[in-house]
């Protein structure tokens, strides 16, 4: 745990509007989702991150999936959080 996470944050990831499309590469798919990430720390420190996530994933032979690429586009022009210790 990083010093920025004292006490540890409580997070919630909400995903919606999932769109999956095939690419030119076999077994590779482009995924677009809208997301809202809520983070609470201490009593009153709350942060919302809202945006769109673009992923490229590959279906493996054993029917598992591997994340190949991820781009995050935040709706906010400025991040007002005092630290950024969460994964999108």
Buried (B, 14 or more C-beta within 10 A) or exposed (E): EEEEEEEEBEBEBEEEEEEEEEEEEEEBBBBBBBBBBBBEBEEEEEBEBEBBBEBBBBEEEEEEEEEEEEEBEBEEEEEEBEBEBBEE
